[in-house]
Amino acid sequence: MVLTIGLTGGIASGKSTVSAMMRQLGLPVIDADEAARAVVRPGEDAYRQIVAAFGPGILQKNGDIDRAKLGAIVFSDEAERTKLNAIVHPAVRRRMLAEKEELVRAGAKTIVLDIPLLFESGLTDWVDKVLVVFVDEETQLRRLMARNGFTKEEALARIRAQWPLAEKVKRADAVLDNNGTIEETRRQLLAVLETWGALEK
Ligand SMILES: Nc1ncnc2c1ncn2[C@@H]1O[C@H](COP(=O)(O)OP(=O)(O)OP(=O)(O)O)[C@@H](O)[C@H]1O
C-alpha cells in the first residue's frame, strides 16, 4: 500500500518550506506548480493548444509563453481564464498522475503531492491524508509582503482569492502551525509523519 499525502495551505503559509523538509527526509514530492510550468513548455501539447487558442502574440521572442502577457489576458476576463484552465488543468493532472505512477513502479511507499490549491481544485480524493500548513493572517500578510515586495492591499487581494485558511484547517487530517520558527515546524512535521508511518522504508 502506498501512502499519498497532500500538502497544502495558503499563499505564503510555508508549503515550499515544508515540502523542502519532506524532500530532505527522503520523501518524493510531486510539485503541482512545477508540473504547471512543465506542461506549457515548447513541444508540449498544452503549449500548442495555448498558442492555437490565444495566438502567437502571447509568445516571447525565444518561443516561450510570455506568462505575464497571458496572465494579463486571463486576469480580467473570465471566459479567457476558463479557456486557459480547460487546456492547462487536465495536462497538469495527467502529468502529476504519470509522475505518481512512475514512483509507485519504482517502489515508493510514501508519495507527497504538493498542491497549493488542493481544496479549491477538488483534488482531495487523490490523497489519503491532507496536511495543511497554517499561519495566522497577520503572519501570512507579513511574510507575503516581505517575500514578494507587495503592498498590504496587493497581499490581501491574493490572500482573499483563495479559500480561507481556517476552512482548509477544518478539513485537514493534520495541521502544522508555522507561526513559530522553522525548527518548531520541523518538529511538528516529524511527529505527524511518525504517526502516519510515512517514514517507514
Ligand atoms: N517558520 C517560518 N519562520 C519565518 N519565515 C518563514 C517560516 N516559514 C516560511 N517562512 C518564509 O515565509 C515565506 C513564505 O514561505 P513559503 O514560500 O514556504 O510559502 P508557500 O506556502 O510555499 O508560498 P506560495 O504558496 O506563495 O508559494 C518565505 O519567504 C519563507 O522563507
PDBQT file of the ligand as one rigid body, heavy atoms in Angstrom, charges set to zero:
ROOT
HETATM    1  N1  LIG A 301       8.569  29.374  10.206  1.00  0.00    +0.000 N 
HETATM    2  C1  LIG A 301       8.974  30.397   9.438  1.00  0.00    +0.000 A 
HETATM    3  N2  LIG A 301       9.608  31.447  10.008  1.00  0.00    +0.000 NA
HETATM    4  C2  LIG A 301       9.995  32.508   9.252  1.00  0.00    +0.000 A 
HETATM    5  N3  LIG A 301       9.814  32.613   7.923  1.00  0.00    +0.000 NA
HETATM    6  C3  LIG A 301       9.193  31.595   7.309  1.00  0.00    +0.000 A 
HETATM    7  C4  LIG A 301       8.750  30.430   8.024  1.00  0.00    +0.000 A 
HETATM    8  N4  LIG A 301       8.170  29.599   7.147  1.00  0.00    +0.000 NA
HETATM    9  C5  LIG A 301       8.237  30.190   5.934  1.00  0.00    +0.000 A 
HETATM   10  N5  LIG A 301       8.853  31.390   6.026  1.00  0.00    +0.000 N 
HETATM   11  C6  LIG A 301       9.082  32.368   4.936  1.00  0.00    +0.000 C 
HETATM   12  O1  LIG A 301       7.802  32.827   4.536  1.00  0.00    +0.000 OA
HETATM   13  C7  LIG A 301       7.708  32.943   3.128  1.00  0.00    +0.000 C 
HETATM   14  C8  LIG A 301       6.607  32.004   2.615  1.00  0.00    +0.000 C 
HETATM   15  O2  LIG A 301       7.000  30.643   2.790  1.00  0.00    +0.000 OA
HETATM   16  P1  LIG A 301       6.905  29.586   1.584  1.00  0.00    +0.000 P 
HETATM   17  O3  LIG A 301       7.487  30.176   0.339  1.00  0.00    +0.000 OA
HETATM   18  O4  LIG A 301       7.428  28.299   2.069  1.00  0.00    +0.000 OA
HETATM   19  O5  LIG A 301       5.331  29.552   1.466  1.00  0.00    +0.000 OA
HETATM   20  P2  LIG A 301       4.400  28.862   0.360  1.00  0.00    +0.000 P 
HETATM   21  O6  LIG A 301       3.200  28.433   1.109  1.00  0.00    +0.000 OA
HETATM   22  O7  LIG A 301       5.160  27.846  -0.410  1.00  0.00    +0.000 OA
HETATM   23  O8  LIG A 301       4.039  30.093  -0.531  1.00  0.00    +0.000 OA
HETATM   24  P3  LIG A 301       3.363  30.177  -2.017  1.00  0.00    +0.000 P 
HETATM   25  O9  LIG A 301       2.073  29.455  -1.998  1.00  0.00    +0.000 OA
HETATM   26  O10 LIG A 301       3.147  31.633  -2.169  1.00  0.00    +0.000 OA
HETATM   27  O11 LIG A 301       4.370  29.618  -2.956  1.00  0.00    +0.000 OA
HETATM   28  C9  LIG A 301       9.074  32.611   2.579  1.00  0.00    +0.000 C 
HETATM   29  O12 LIG A 301       9.781  33.793   2.408  1.00  0.00    +0.000 OA
HETATM   30  C10 LIG A 301       9.687  31.746   3.696  1.00  0.00    +0.000 C 
HETATM   31  O13 LIG A 301      11.091  31.830   3.712  1.00  0.00    +0.000 OA
ENDROOT
TORSDOF 0
